[in-house]
Amino acid sequence: MAYMHIASRQQSKISSLIIHAIMASLLLGFIGAIIAYTVLTMNDFNRSLGCIFCKWTVFALPFALLSSFLGGIYLGLGKIWVYNVINLSRPTILLMSLIILFLYQQLSTDTIVLAFVASLVLPSIFALTAIQLVFPKDKAKNDFAITRDCVSFGSRVYVANIISYAYQRFDTFLVGYFIGASGVGWYSIAVNFTDLLSYIPTALGTVILPKVALLPEDDKIRLTESVCRMVFWLAALGGACLSVLAPFIIPIFFGDHFAPSISALWFLIPGAIMLSLSKIISFILLGLGKPGYASYNSIFTMIVITGLDIVMIPKYGINGAAMASSLAYTFSAIFLIACISKETSITWFRLFLLLPVRFQIQKPRP
């Protein structure tokens, strides 16, 4: 996120930014790899590894970070095709490697691990070779401002992402604590189905984020309004389809024993819709250079959802967890709507009303 944001705003410093991304991926990757390798070579872990190469996979971490950092730069420059190739090549290489190993009857723990490492290393090599095709030939230099911006912006986004992941999964832990393994199974099915709605804002937000800050103010407001409306109503339509199809799909694929998942899914759908809106607004705020809102929202939502879960799960079971999540995600959306309204002067009702889009987005300023 940090490299994407900086690349979209400081296109005159792309060479320096790429050098910084390479150095940061190597430094952070090798530090993380050494720590992970040390942990994996401890006696308890070492005896349970079961393959020769498992503990060496950690040294593919610098390559994984490199492809991620450079992918963010390409996306910030609007080179979406390069970003897509990098991200699609990882699962494609892994899948093709496993198919070849299967056909030649060479599947084993060691060969699967090597295939996984190849799926991390090869995309990073492509990301490096693509540099000559897409970035301007300016003089690279060591720019401390880039390091400062990356640390400042990236740390706040990282905190927000960690807490966001925690509160979206912490309710499952509490379901297990209060209800047991069966409750976790039922609730996980409902959560996994409603997670499908989050693909919409994630896909749109990834493309919109680097463009938002460079647009003129009027286009910025209109784009935000139209995208938020689109995400909200697409998520609402998807939620309605899930509500209708769930009573048929869940028994077919998981059996009648998972019937309690249906009611939990119904209670989760309103929250999933509001969570989709929250995600796209978070992307837009990041594009505006305001990552602090995402951090505040994640902390606020974590507190709300934990308190509601503790109160509602013992009384209502997995349905209580679903209701708690929906309430917390609704409060989260309200908070972020207030934030985006403050930053862009957007009126609340225009984020929801189905209004025609009649504007031409000007080309972003270089």
C-alpha positions as CSV (number, residue, x, y, z in Angstrom):
1,M,0.0,0.0,0.0
2,A,2.8,2.5,0.9
3,Y,4.7,1.9,-2.4
4,M,1.5,2.2,-4.4
5,H,0.5,5.4,-2.7
6,I,3.9,7.0,-3.1
7,A,4.3,5.9,-6.7
8,S,1.0,7.5,-7.6
9,R,2.0,10.8,-6.0
10,Q,5.7,11.0,-6.7
11,Q,6.1,9.7,-10.2
12,S,9.3,11.8,-10.7
13,K,11.0,9.6,-8.1
14,I,10.2,6.1,-9.4
15,S,13.8,5.0,-9.9
16,S,14.6,5.9,-6.3
17,L,11.4,4.2,-5.2
18,I,12.3,1.0,-7.0
19,I,15.8,0.9,-5.6
20,H,14.2,1.4,-2.1
21,A,11.7,-1.4,-2.7
22,I,14.5,-3.8,-3.7
23,M,16.7,-2.9,-0.7
24,A,13.7,-3.1,1.7
25,S,12.6,-6.5,0.5
26,L,16.1,-7.9,0.8
27,L,16.7,-6.5,4.2
28,L,13.3,-7.2,5.7
29,G,13.0,-10.6,3.9
30,F,16.4,-11.9,5.2
31,I,15.8,-10.7,8.7
32,G,12.4,-12.4,8.7
33,A,13.9,-15.5,7.1
34,I,16.6,-15.8,9.7
35,I,14.2,-15.5,12.5
36,A,11.8,-18.0,11.0
37,Y,14.7,-20.4,10.2
38,T,15.9,-20.2,13.8
39,V,12.5,-21.0,15.1
40,L,12.1,-23.9,12.7
41,T,15.4,-25.5,13.6
42,M,14.5,-25.7,17.3
43,N,14.2,-29.3,18.4
44,D,10.4,-29.5,18.7
45,F,9.9,-28.1,15.3
46,N,12.7,-29.8,13.6
47,R,11.5,-33.3,14.5
48,S,8.1,-32.7,13.0
49,L,9.1,-31.1,9.7
50,G,9.1,-34.3,7.7
51,C,11.0,-33.0,4.7
52,I,14.4,-31.8,3.7
53,F,13.5,-28.5,2.2
54,C,10.7,-27.3,4.5
55,K,12.8,-25.0,6.7
56,W,14.6,-23.6,3.7
57,T,11.4,-22.2,2.3
58,V,11.7,-19.2,4.6
59,F,14.5,-17.8,2.4
60,A,12.0,-17.3,-0.3
61,L,10.5,-14.5,1.8
62,P,12.6,-11.7,0.2
63,F,11.3,-12.8,-3.2
64,A,7.7,-12.7,-2.0
65,L,8.2,-9.2,-0.5
66,L,10.0,-8.0,-3.7
67,S,7.1,-9.0,-6.0
68,S,4.6,-7.5,-3.5
69,F,6.5,-4.1,-3.2
70,L,7.2,-3.8,-7.0
71,G,3.6,-4.8,-7.7
72,G,2.4,-1.9,-5.6
73,I,4.7,0.5,-7.6
74,Y,3.4,-0.8,-10.9
75,L,-0.2,-0.4,-9.7
76,G,0.6,3.1,-8.5
77,L,1.9,3.9,-12.0
78,G,-1.3,2.6,-13.6
79,K,0.5,-0.5,-15.0
80,I,-2.4,-2.8,-14.1
81,W,-1.4,-5.5,-16.5
82,V,2.0,-6.0,-14.9
83,Y,0.4,-6.0,-11.4
84,N,-2.1,-8.7,-12.6
85,V,0.7,-10.8,-14.2
86,I,2.7,-10.8,-11.0
87,N,-0.3,-11.8,-8.9
88,L,-1.8,-14.4,-11.3
89,S,1.6,-16.0,-12.0
90,R,2.0,-17.2,-8.4
91,P,-1.0,-19.5,-8.2
92,T,-0.6,-20.4,-11.9
93,I,3.1,-21.5,-11.5
94,L,2.2,-23.5,-8.4
95,L,-0.8,-25.2,-10.1
96,M,1.1,-26.1,-13.2
97,S,4.1,-27.4,-11.2
98,L,1.8,-29.6,-9.1
99,I,0.1,-30.9,-12.3
100,I,3.4,-31.8,-13.9
101,L,4.6,-33.5,-10.7
102,F,1.4,-35.5,-10.6
103,L,1.6,-36.6,-14.2
104,Y,5.2,-37.7,-13.7
105,Q,4.4,-39.3,-10.4
106,Q,6.9,-37.2,-8.5
107,L,4.5,-35.7,-5.9
108,S,6.1,-35.6,-2.4
109,T,6.5,-33.2,0.4
110,D,9.9,-32.1,-0.9
111,T,8.8,-31.5,-4.5
112,I,5.6,-29.7,-3.4
113,V,7.8,-27.4,-1.2
114,L,10.1,-26.7,-4.2
115,A,7.1,-25.9,-6.4
116,F,5.9,-23.4,-3.7
117,V,9.3,-21.8,-3.6
118,A,9.3,-21.5,-7.4
119,S,5.9,-19.8,-7.3
120,L,7.4,-17.1,-5.1
121,V,10.8,-16.7,-6.9
122,L,9.7,-16.6,-10.5
123,P,7.1,-13.7,-10.2
124,S,9.7,-11.6,-8.5
125,I,12.1,-12.2,-11.4
126,F,9.4,-11.1,-13.8
127,A,8.7,-8.0,-11.6
128,L,12.4,-7.1,-11.9
129,T,12.7,-7.7,-15.6
130,A,9.5,-5.6,-16.3
131,I,11.2,-2.6,-14.7
132,Q,12.9,-1.7,-18.0
133,L,9.5,-1.6,-19.8
134,V,7.4,0.6,-17.5
135,F,9.3,3.1,-15.3
136,P,10.8,6.4,-16.5
137,K,14.5,6.6,-16.8
138,D,15.3,9.1,-14.1
139,K,18.4,9.2,-11.9
140,A,18.1,7.0,-8.8
141,K,19.4,8.3,-5.6
142,N,19.1,7.5,-1.9
143,D,16.1,9.5,-0.7
144,F,15.5,9.5,3.0
145,A,12.1,11.0,2.4
146,I,10.9,7.9,0.7
147,T,11.9,5.8,3.7
148,R,10.2,8.2,6.0
149,D,7.0,8.1,3.9
150,C,7.0,4.4,3.6
151,V,7.4,3.8,7.3
152,S,4.8,6.5,8.2
153,F,2.2,5.4,5.7
154,G,2.9,1.7,5.8
155,S,3.0,1.3,9.5
156,R,-0.5,2.8,9.9
157,V,-1.9,0.6,7.1
158,Y,-0.2,-2.4,8.6
159,V,-1.8,-1.8,12.0
160,A,-5.2,-1.3,10.4
161,N,-4.9,-4.5,8.4
162,I,-3.7,-6.6,11.4
163,I,-6.5,-5.4,13.6
164,S,-9.1,-5.7,10.8
165,Y,-8.0,-9.4,10.2
166,A,-8.3,-10.0,14.0
167,Y,-11.8,-8.6,14.5
168,Q,-13.1,-10.5,11.4
169,R,-11.8,-13.8,12.9
170,F,-12.0,-13.1,16.6
171,D,-15.7,-13.9,16.8
172,T,-14.9,-17.4,15.5
173,F,-12.6,-17.9,18.4
174,L,-15.2,-16.7,20.9
175,V,-17.8,-19.0,19.3
176,G,-15.4,-21.9,19.9
177,Y,-14.9,-20.8,23.5
178,F,-18.6,-20.4,24.4
179,I,-20.2,-23.1,22.1
180,G,-17.5,-25.5,21.1
181,A,-16.2,-27.1,17.9
182,S,-19.6,-27.7,16.3
183,G,-20.5,-24.0,16.7
184,V,-17.2,-23.1,15.0
185,G,-18.0,-25.3,12.1
186,W,-21.5,-23.9,11.6
187,Y,-20.4,-20.3,12.0
188,S,-17.3,-20.7,9.7
189,I,-19.6,-21.8,6.8
190,A,-21.7,-18.7,7.2
191,V,-18.6,-16.4,7.4
192,N,-17.0,-18.0,4.3
193,F,-20.1,-17.5,2.2
194,T,-20.6,-13.9,3.2
195,D,-16.8,-13.2,2.6
196,L,-17.7,-13.6,-1.1
197,L,-19.2,-10.1,-0.9
198,S,-15.9,-8.6,0.0
199,Y,-14.3,-9.4,-3.4
200,I,-16.2,-6.5,-5.0
201,P,-14.7,-3.7,-2.9
202,T,-11.2,-5.3,-2.9
203,A,-11.1,-5.5,-6.7
204,L,-12.4,-2.0,-7.2
205,G,-10.4,-0.4,-4.4
206,T,-7.1,-1.8,-5.7
207,V,-7.6,-0.1,-9.0
208,I,-9.1,3.2,-7.6
209,L,-6.7,3.8,-4.8
210,P,-3.7,5.2,-6.8
211,K,-6.0,7.4,-8.9
212,V,-8.1,9.1,-6.3
213,A,-5.5,11.6,-4.9
214,L,-4.5,12.8,-8.4
215,L,-8.0,13.7,-9.6
216,P,-9.4,17.3,-9.4
217,E,-11.7,17.9,-6.5
218,D,-14.9,17.7,-8.4
219,D,-14.0,14.4,-10.1
220,K,-12.8,13.1,-6.8
221,I,-16.2,13.7,-5.2
222,R,-18.1,12.3,-8.1
223,L,-15.9,9.2,-8.4
224,T,-16.2,8.5,-4.7
225,E,-20.0,8.8,-4.8
226,S,-20.5,6.6,-7.8
227,V,-18.0,3.9,-6.6
228,C,-19.6,3.7,-3.1
229,R,-23.1,3.4,-4.6
230,M,-21.9,0.7,-7.0
231,V,-20.3,-1.3,-4.2
232,F,-23.2,-0.9,-1.8
233,W,-25.9,-2.0,-4.3
234,L,-23.8,-4.8,-5.8
235,A,-23.1,-6.1,-2.3
236,A,-26.8,-5.8,-1.5
237,L,-27.8,-7.7,-4.6
238,G,-25.2,-10.4,-3.8
239,G,-26.5,-10.6,-0.2
240,A,-30.0,-11.0,-1.5
241,C,-28.9,-13.9,-3.8
242,L,-27.1,-15.5,-0.9
243,S,-30.1,-15.3,1.3
244,V,-32.3,-17.0,-1.2
245,L,-29.7,-19.7,-2.3
246,A,-28.2,-20.5,1.2
247,P,-31.1,-22.9,2.3
248,F,-30.4,-25.0,-0.8
249,I,-26.7,-24.7,-1.2
250,I,-25.6,-25.4,2.3
251,P,-27.5,-28.7,2.8
252,I,-26.4,-30.0,-0.6
253,F,-22.7,-29.3,-0.1
254,F,-22.3,-29.8,3.6
255,G,-25.3,-31.9,4.7
256,D,-28.3,-31.2,6.9
257,H,-26.1,-31.2,10.0
258,F,-24.9,-27.7,8.9
259,A,-28.5,-26.3,8.8
260,P,-27.7,-23.9,11.7
261,S,-25.3,-22.1,9.4
262,I,-28.3,-20.8,7.3
263,S,-29.7,-18.6,10.0
264,A,-26.3,-17.3,11.0
265,L,-25.7,-16.4,7.4
266,W,-28.9,-14.5,7.2
267,F,-27.9,-12.4,10.3
268,L,-24.4,-11.9,8.8
269,I,-25.5,-10.6,5.4
270,P,-26.5,-7.0,6.5
271,G,-23.1,-6.7,8.2
272,A,-21.3,-8.1,5.1
273,I,-23.0,-5.4,3.0
274,M,-21.9,-2.6,5.3
275,L,-18.4,-4.2,5.5
276,S,-18.1,-4.0,1.7
277,L,-19.0,-0.3,1.9
278,S,-16.4,0.2,4.7
279,K,-13.7,-1.4,2.6
280,I,-14.1,0.7,-0.4
281,I,-14.3,3.9,1.7
282,S,-11.1,2.8,3.4
283,F,-9.4,2.3,0.0
284,I,-10.5,5.8,-1.0
285,L,-9.2,7.3,2.2
286,L,-5.9,5.6,1.7
287,G,-5.7,7.1,-1.8
288,L,-6.3,10.5,-0.2
289,G,-3.3,9.9,2.0
290,K,-5.4,9.4,5.2
291,P,-4.4,6.0,6.5
292,G,-5.0,7.0,10.1
293,Y,-8.8,6.7,9.7
294,A,-8.4,3.0,8.8
295,S,-6.4,2.5,12.0
296,Y,-8.9,4.3,14.2
297,N,-11.8,2.4,12.6
298,S,-10.1,-1.0,13.1
299,I,-9.5,-0.3,16.8
300,F,-13.0,1.0,17.2
301,T,-14.6,-2.0,15.4
302,M,-12.4,-4.5,17.4
303,I,-13.6,-3.0,20.7
304,V,-17.3,-3.0,19.6
305,I,-17.4,-6.5,18.1
306,T,-15.6,-8.0,21.1
307,G,-17.9,-6.4,23.6
308,L,-21.0,-7.4,21.6
309,D,-19.8,-11.0,21.1
310,I,-19.1,-11.5,24.8
311,V,-22.7,-10.4,25.6
312,M,-24.6,-12.0,22.7
313,I,-22.8,-15.3,22.0
314,P,-23.7,-16.9,25.4
315,K,-27.3,-15.9,25.0
316,Y,-28.0,-16.4,21.2
317,G,-25.2,-18.8,20.1
318,I,-23.8,-18.4,16.6
319,N,-26.8,-16.2,15.7
320,G,-25.6,-13.8,18.4
321,A,-22.1,-13.8,16.9
322,A,-23.6,-13.0,13.5
323,M,-25.8,-10.2,14.9
324,A,-22.8,-8.7,16.8
325,S,-20.7,-8.7,13.6
326,S,-23.5,-7.0,11.6
327,L,-24.0,-4.3,14.3
328,A,-20.2,-3.7,14.6
329,Y,-19.8,-3.5,10.8
330,T,-22.7,-1.1,10.6
331,F,-21.1,1.2,13.2
332,S,-17.8,0.9,11.3
333,A,-19.5,2.0,8.1
334,I,-21.1,5.0,9.8
335,F,-17.8,6.1,11.2
336,L,-16.0,5.8,7.8
337,I,-18.9,7.6,6.0
338,A,-18.4,10.5,8.5
339,C,-14.7,10.5,7.7
340,I,-15.1,10.5,3.9
341,S,-17.7,13.2,4.2
342,K,-15.3,15.3,6.2
343,E,-12.5,14.9,3.7
344,T,-14.5,15.3,0.5
345,S,-17.6,17.3,1.5
346,I,-19.8,14.4,0.2
347,T,-23.3,14.2,1.5
348,W,-24.3,10.9,3.1
349,F,-27.4,10.2,1.1
350,R,-25.5,10.5,-2.2
351,L,-23.5,7.4,-1.3
352,F,-26.6,5.3,-1.3
353,L,-29.1,6.8,-3.8
354,L,-29.2,5.3,-7.3
355,L,-28.3,8.4,-9.3
356,P,-27.2,8.6,-12.9
357,V,-23.5,9.2,-13.4
358,R,-23.0,12.2,-15.7
359,F,-19.4,13.3,-15.6
360,Q,-16.2,12.8,-17.5
361,I,-13.1,12.1,-15.3
362,Q,-10.3,14.3,-16.4
363,K,-6.9,12.8,-16.9
364,P,-5.0,12.8,-13.5
365,R,-2.4,15.4,-13.0
366,P,1.2,14.1,-13.6
